[in-house]
Amino acid sequence: TAVIHMLMEAGVQDIIACDEHGILYPGLHDGLPGHKEALSHETNPRGVRGGLAEALEGADVFIGLSVGGCLKPEMIRRMNRDPIVFAMANPVPEIMPDLAKKAGAKVVGTGRSDFPNQVNNVVAFPGIFKGALEGRARQITEEMKLAAANAIASLVPDEELNEDNIMPEAFNPKVAEVVAEAVRSHIER
């Protein structure tokens, strides 16, 4: 839910949210938990129905924060050309990065340290907290989080950016200060 809201804040409009039963949409069934009910109204503007396979038909990006093994190679093959796959379940991702690449994914990120493009909250949080504390922020806002994300992305020089190098390493010593400065600059007074 938080990732979806951050993507929307960044301007992404066509998001399809899925849970373990499939695509969320208004009226899916009675008893849908509150956050999923809200997502059913905030996402899926094209009214797609079905499961994960249907959600990924023609998709550009998959962001998995769920359960290992749920993303199959044939689902990636149904996505748009050169899709991006963030398989973040840990320790077993939704699909192993090598299988995702073999199925056609151009960029693959994972929570695992034994594959390229490890996405780990340790890249963001020390700098976010440092900037918020130094700036005496009363709360962490979506703008501060987006500023942190952009700061992190800026740390990979264009000439080093490639499919296996989309973000700085978790323990890059520059990250915390660059993120802290970005967060401080977006504190509402």
C-alpha positions in Angstrom: 0.0 0.0 0.0 2.8 2.4 0.9 4.7 1.7 -2.3 1.6 2.2 -4.4 0.9 5.6 -2.7 4.5 6.7 -3.2 4.3 5.7 -6.9 1.0 7.7 -7.3 2.7 10.7 -5.6 5.4 10.4 -8.2 2.8 10.6 -11.0 2.3 6.9 -11.9 -1.4 6.5 -12.9 -1.9 3.0 -14.3 -1.3 0.7 -11.3 -2.9 -2.7 -10.8 -2.8 -4.0 -7.2 -3.0 -7.7 -6.5 -3.2 -9.7 -3.4 -3.0 -13.5 -2.9 -6.4 -13.9 -4.6 -5.8 -11.7 -7.6 -6.5 -8.2 -8.9 -8.2 -5.8 -6.5 -11.2 -3.9 -7.9 -14.3 -2.3 -6.3 -16.9 -4.8 -5.3 -14.4 -7.7 -5.4 -16.0 -9.3 -2.3 -17.5 -8.4 1.1 -15.1 -8.3 3.9 -12.1 -6.9 2.0 -9.8 -5.4 4.6 -9.9 -1.6 4.7 -6.5 -0.9 3.1 -7.3 -3.3 0.2 -10.8 -1.9 -0.2 -9.2 1.6 -0.5 -6.6 0.3 -3.1 -9.4 -1.3 -5.1 -10.8 2.2 -5.7 -7.4 4.0 -6.1 -5.9 1.5 -8.6 -6.8 -0.5 -11.7 -8.2 2.4 -13.8 -8.8 0.0 -16.8 -10.9 -2.4 -14.7 -8.7 -5.4 -15.4 -10.0 -8.6 -13.8 -8.2 -11.9 -13.0 -5.0 -12.9 -11.3 -1.4 -11.8 -11.5 -1.0 -13.2 -15.0 -3.8 -10.9 -16.3 -2.5 -8.0 -14.3 0.9 -8.3 -16.0 -0.4 -8.6 -19.6 1.3 -5.7 -21.4 2.8 -4.3 -18.2 6.1 -2.4 -18.1 6.9 -3.0 -14.4 6.3 -5.6 -11.7 6.9 -4.7 -8.1 6.5 -7.7 -5.8 6.4 -7.4 -2.1 4.6 -10.6 -1.4 5.6 -14.3 -1.5 8.4 -16.2 -3.1 7.8 -18.1 -6.3 4.5 -16.4 -7.3 5.9 -14.8 -10.5 6.4 -17.3 -13.3 8.6 -16.8 -16.4 5.6 -17.0 -18.8 4.1 -14.0 -16.9 7.2 -12.0 -17.7 7.0 -13.0 -21.3 3.5 -11.5 -21.4 4.7 -8.2 -20.2 5.9 -5.4 -22.6 9.3 -5.6 -24.2 12.2 -5.2 -21.8 10.2 -5.1 -18.6 11.4 -4.1 -15.2 11.0 -6.6 -12.4 11.4 -5.9 -8.7 11.1 -9.2 -7.0 11.5 -8.1 -3.4 10.3 -11.1 -1.3 13.1 -12.3 0.9 14.8 -14.7 1.2 13.0 -16.3 -1.7 11.9 -13.6 -4.3 8.8 -13.8 -6.4 11.1 -15.1 -9.1 14.8 -15.7 -9.0 16.6 -12.8 -10.8 18.4 -15.2 -13.3 15.0 -16.7 -14.3 13.5 -13.3 -14.7 16.3 -12.2 -17.0 16.0 -15.4 -19.0 12.3 -14.8 -19.4 13.0 -11.3 -20.9 13.2 -8.9 -18.0 15.7 -6.1 -18.9 16.2 -4.9 -15.3 15.8 -7.0 -12.2 16.0 -5.7 -8.6 15.8 -7.9 -5.6 16.1 -7.8 -1.8 19.0 -10.3 -2.0 22.6 -9.3 -1.7 23.9 -12.1 -3.9 22.4 -10.6 -7.1 22.9 -7.2 -8.8 20.5 -4.3 -7.9 19.9 -5.1 -4.3 17.1 -2.9 -3.1 17.5 -2.5 0.6 15.9 0.0 3.0 19.3 0.5 4.6 20.1 2.7 1.5 17.3 5.1 2.4 16.6 5.1 6.1 19.8 6.4 7.7 19.7 9.4 5.5 16.0 10.0 5.8 16.1 9.9 9.6 19.3 12.0 9.7 17.8 14.7 7.5 14.5 14.6 9.4 16.2 14.9 12.8 18.6 17.6 11.7 15.8 19.6 10.1 13.5 19.1 13.1 10.8 17.6 10.9 7.5 16.9 12.6 6.7 14.1 10.2 8.1 12.2 7.2 6.1 13.3 4.1 5.7 11.8 0.7 7.7 14.7 -0.7 10.6 13.9 1.6 10.5 10.2 0.6 10.5 11.1 -3.1 13.4 13.5 -2.6 15.3 10.7 -0.9 14.5 8.3 -3.8 15.7 10.9 -6.4 18.9 11.6 -4.3 19.6 7.8 -4.2 19.1 7.6 -8.0 21.4 10.5 -8.6 24.3 8.7 -7.0 24.7 6.4 -10.0 26.5 8.4 -12.7 24.9 8.2 -16.2 28.1 6.5 -17.6 27.8 3.7 -14.9 24.0 3.2 -15.2 23.1 -0.1 -16.8 20.8 -3.1 -16.3 22.9 -4.4 -13.4 23.7 -1.1 -11.8 20.6 1.0 -11.2 21.3 2.2 -7.6 24.2 2.6 -5.2 25.4 -0.2 -3.0 23.8 -0.5 0.4 27.0 0.7 2.2 28.1 3.4 -0.2 29.4 6.1 2.3 27.9 9.0 0.2 24.3 7.8 0.4 23.3 8.9 4.0 24.5 12.5 3.6 23.1 13.0 0.1 19.7 11.6 1.2 19.8 13.7 4.4 20.4 16.9 2.5 17.5 16.0 0.1 15.2 15.3 3.0 16.2 18.6 4.8 15.4 20.6 1.7 11.9 19.2 1.6 10.9 19.8 5.3 7.7 21.8 5.5 8.0 24.7 8.0 
